[in-house]
């Protein structure tokens, strides 16, 4: 298990974003490294946890629980076959293009040592948006990406450090629950009945996600029994 590439990009103007700034940071390219990663601060204030990487819309992206986005080369290869086009590392907006680790099967709260210094924790899955669809230029992309359940993983920085291409990834801790990235993604997109199960992830899941689950439970409690 290792990092193939570390990808960063500046926030740039785009017609595909609803951000008040009119900018998106989705366009990323591999850099030589080493690149420092650190906790950027809470959502709405902190941007990317990757040095030199831009975030266009702080309302919906960035912050401690979306500090680093990882996507597997194996999943990019699968999409290459589906879309009949080349997909270089960084094209999905990921900061780390990985090899040899099952991101969809990773547990929320699972911790990785990446390289010699950094420790990252799996926090959630990536939910696709119209900016992603517009920049990639694929019709019905949000629906296709959602249906494939290959979302990649957002990571929290537990211990800051520097990451370079080729660095090993070692799983150093796995929590005692079954909330995988794939289950979390399905719960927050197409299978809302799974939402209560995500609470088992505890504090590893960002507060806004907990709020959404609690709101779902309140709505369910008010639905009359049939």
N, C-alpha and C positions, 0 to 999 in steps of 0.2 A: 504494500500500500504506500503510495507516494503522491507528491504534488508534481503534476506535469508542467503546469505554468501558473505563474502569479500574474493576474490581470488587473490593470487599473485604467481609469479614463477620467477625463475632465468633464464636468457638466457642460452640455452644449445645447443650443437652441433646437427645438423640435416642434413640428406641427402636431405631433401625436400625444402631447402631454397636456394634462389639465392643471399642471403646477402653476401657481401664480407667477413664478419666475419665468415660465416658458422654457425651462431647461430640463434636460434629462441626463443622468449619468450612466445610462444603460450601455453605451458604446465603450467597450473595454478592449485593451490590447495587452498581450504578454510583455512583461518587462524582465530585465535580467535578474533583478534582486541583488542582495537581500532587501526585502521590504518589511518595514516595521508594522506590526499590528498591535492595537491597543483598544481598550474600551472607550468608545467615543462620547458616552453620556446618554441620557434618556432620549427617547423618541421625541421629535419636535425640536430638540436642541442639538443633539449629537448627530453627526453625519455618518460617514463610513468609518469603520475601524481600521481601514487599510491606508497607510500613508500615501498621499498623492492621489487618492481616489475621490471623485466628486459625486455628490448626491444632488439631484435636481429638485426633489419634492420631499422636504423633511416631514411633511404631514404623514406620509405613507411609507417612507423608506428610511433606512438608517437607524441609528440608535443602538443601545447596548445589545438588544436581542436580535438585531439584524446587522451586526457589525461586519460580518464576513459572509459572503454567499459562495457556496461550493456546488459545483456540478460535475458529474462523473463523465469522463471521456467515453466510457461504455455507453452511456445514455446519449451522448452526442452522436456516437457512431450509429446507434439505433435510429435516431432522427435523420441522419444523413441518408440512410436507406429509405426511410419513409418519404422524405422530401426530395430525394434525388438531387441534392446539392451539397457542397462542401460546407462544413460548419467548424471553423477554427476555434480554438480555445478563446473564451471571452465573449463570444458572439451572443450568448444568452445573458450577458451581464454579470457572469460569475467572476468572483475574485480569485478563486482557486479552481483550476481544472484538475481533477483527481483521477487516479487509476487504482484499481484493485480493492476499492471499498464500496460496499453497497449502501448508497446514501438513502435510498427509499426504505431500506430495512433497518437503518440506524435508529436508535432509541432517543427520544427527546430527553435530554439530560446526560446523554452519553458524552464522555470526555476523550479528546484526542490530544496527544502530544505531537506537534507538527514541527519537525526540525529539532534543534537542540534546546530551544527556549520556550516557544509559545505553547500554551494549553488552551484549546478551544472546546466549547460545549455546544452540542446540538440543541437548538432552541425552537425551531419550527420549520415549516416547508414554505416554499415560494408560491404565492398565489398570483397567477398571471393577470395582466391588466392590458388595457387597450394600447398603452405605450409600447409594451413588449410586442404586441401584434403589429402595430404600425411600423415600428423600426425593423422588425424581421421581414415584413412584407408578405406574410402568408395569410390567405383568406381563412376565416373562422379559426384563427390560431388559438384564441383563448379556449374555445371549446375542444379543439384537438389536444392541446397541451393538458387540459384538465382531464380529459378522458384517458390519456395515456398513463397517468399516475407515475410520472417520472419527474418530480418537481424540483429536485435538488434540495439542499439544506441550508438554512440560515444558522449561523454560528455566533455564539457569544464568546468574548475574549475573557478567559479566566485568569490567564497569566500572559502579559504582553511579551513580545519577542520579535525576532526577525525570521522571515520565511523566504526561502529561495526555491526556484525550480529544482526538482530532484529530491527535495527533502522528504524523509520518510514520515509516514503517518502511523502512529501507534495508538490503539485504543487502550486507554489507561483506566477507564472506569465505565461500568454499565449499571444503570439503575434497575431496581427490582419492580418493573412494571412492563406492560406490553404496548405502550404508546409509541409506535414507530412513526417516522416521518410520513410514511405512506398512509397510515391510519389517521394521523393528524390532518393531512391534506384532504383526505376524503371527508372527514368530519366537517371541515370548514368550507367545503365546496359543495359536493353533491349528495352526501349522506349525513345530514344534520342529526339523525338519530344517534350517531356515534359521538356527538359532542360531549355527553356526560363522561364517557370513558377517558377523554383527554385530561380530566382533572387529576387522574392518577400521576400525571407528570409533575404535579406540584409546582414549586417555585421555578423550575426550569422553564416553564411556559410563561411568556410575558403577561403582565397584568391586563393588557387590553384583550388578550385571548380569554383570560379568566372571566372578564366582564361579559364577553359575548356568550360564553357558556352559561353564566348565571342568568343572563337575559333570556336565553333559550329555555332554561328550566322554569323561569317565572311564567313564560308564555304557555308552556306545556301544563303548568299547574292550573291555569285558568281555562283550559279547553274542557268543555263538558264531556263526561264519559258517554260513549254511545251504547 
